[in-house]
Amino acid sequence: MENLKVTVFQGYLFWENIDQNLKNIALRLSSGIRENTELIILPEMFNTGFTMNTALAEPINGKTMNWMQQIAQKYKCVVTGSLMVTENGNFYNRLIWMQADGSFSQYDKRHLFTMGKENETFTPGKQRLIVELKGWKICPMICYDLRFPVWTRNLHAAYDLLIVVANWPEKRALHWRTLIPARSVENQVYTIAVNRVGYDGNEVYHSGDSSCIDPNGKVIYYKRDEEDVYTFSVSADELTKNRRLFPFLKDADDFTLS
């Protein structure tokens, strides 16, 4: 395992405007990425904002997927974020893990936000996704999943880095800022959580508060209220040291979610 260089995009999302969002993100990345990176993380529903308007759903080979591949090729890295996908008559809030060669993995959001009636629109996912990059085992999740520790449970050190992409409103930002370090410490992982900023089409304000927290709860990155493209590294040595000095994971109760 080597150190992993990550770029996060905490951005304003144009409501239900796919073309404008893809154009803006490409522009922000072009001006904000000044060094090689291995992973670019975008917010939840980065191409539309958090909407239940299924007219905007795309097939898995649609415009946004093609755009993700182009971005991955341009920066020779992995690009990840979620979008609204239609497949076999169902709709999914689906995270895509897009590689530079066009191959990809996917994760469908497990916990659908009932307060926003997301459960009335989308089909929930059934399985976690664990991917590998430079020796790191990475578990990507989406927004509301952050509230459910059994789903994020790191039994037998299944993963090293938790990623959460979100449209998390400012009115519950205290919960967001509390849960991110909790997941890092209890699972002995880095957690990178990437949120959006600004008002959405429902006049809900998002303050961002995107962050990277190490396994000890230390803040590696934090940004509030502003668009930001920022690149940083997560340390393989720090992760290994934490688990060696504090071997908590081996004492965890051995159960799985059925």
Helices and strands as residue ranges (DSSP letters): E 4-10, H 18-32, E 39-41, G 54-56, H 63-75, E 78-87, E 90-98, E 104-108, G 114-116, G 118-120, E 131-133, E 136-142, G 143-147, H 149-152, G 155-157, E 161-165, G 170-172, H 173-187, E 190-194, E 197-199, E 205-213, E 219-224, E 228-234, H 236-245, G 249-251
